[in-house]
């Protein structure tokens, strides 16, 4: 058994703080006045006691529905290759609402960080006046995101695990070696497939709700949003005030 697999198995043991992280991209400006090509990383925090409970319930519900995972984009707008495509519109709304309840029941906090591509390019030009910058937009944001999480959670008295949705398909979970992450369960952040990790499906919901709320904010203000829009907004509203920008130093 690999270190990553053993670490993931240990997430169901009481006494740990768990952070599951996912990403989303907003290629078009979410609304007028916003930048385009925004990369957003988001993480949900929950105690391992709650995770053991919610993960079991999520797995059972997936079996009842006959689908592989709770993936927000597929629930809302499935393509023909998705296992959600055969699920009725009404049942997909119900499933999206169920996912909201999973998040609100188990998650104790959420963190996010975003970076538009143009802003990164400008920062990279400035940084290269000092030395060569070898990382691209997505990897740079991921590095800052993780280091900010390390800074916040390294002082924790409880063991802390950070699990990331895989950047590229992995046959087995992998521990990522990163300076400052040695304190984590497994010795570093763990990359894994969301299909096998219910916590990553909660993180996907959180990231999706942030992006959808930004896109649909004006519609929601006029009370004309769809059922999916309302559930996304209710998810974020239910998490308030425990949704925080990672570069905000206020704990």
Secondary structure, 3 states (H helix, E strand, C coil): CCHHHHHHHHHHCCCEEEEEEEEEEECCCCCCCCCCCEEEEEEEEEEHHHHHHHHHHHHHHHHHHCCCCCCHHHHHCCCCCCCCCCCCHHHHHHHHHHHHHHHHHHCCEEEEEEEEHHHHHHHHHHHCCCCCCCCCHHHHHHHHHHHHHHHHHCCCCCEEEEEEECCCCCCCCEEECCCCCCCCHHHCEEEECHHHCHHHHHHHHHHHHHHHHHHHHHHHHCCCCCHHHHHHHHHHHHHCCCEEECCCCCC
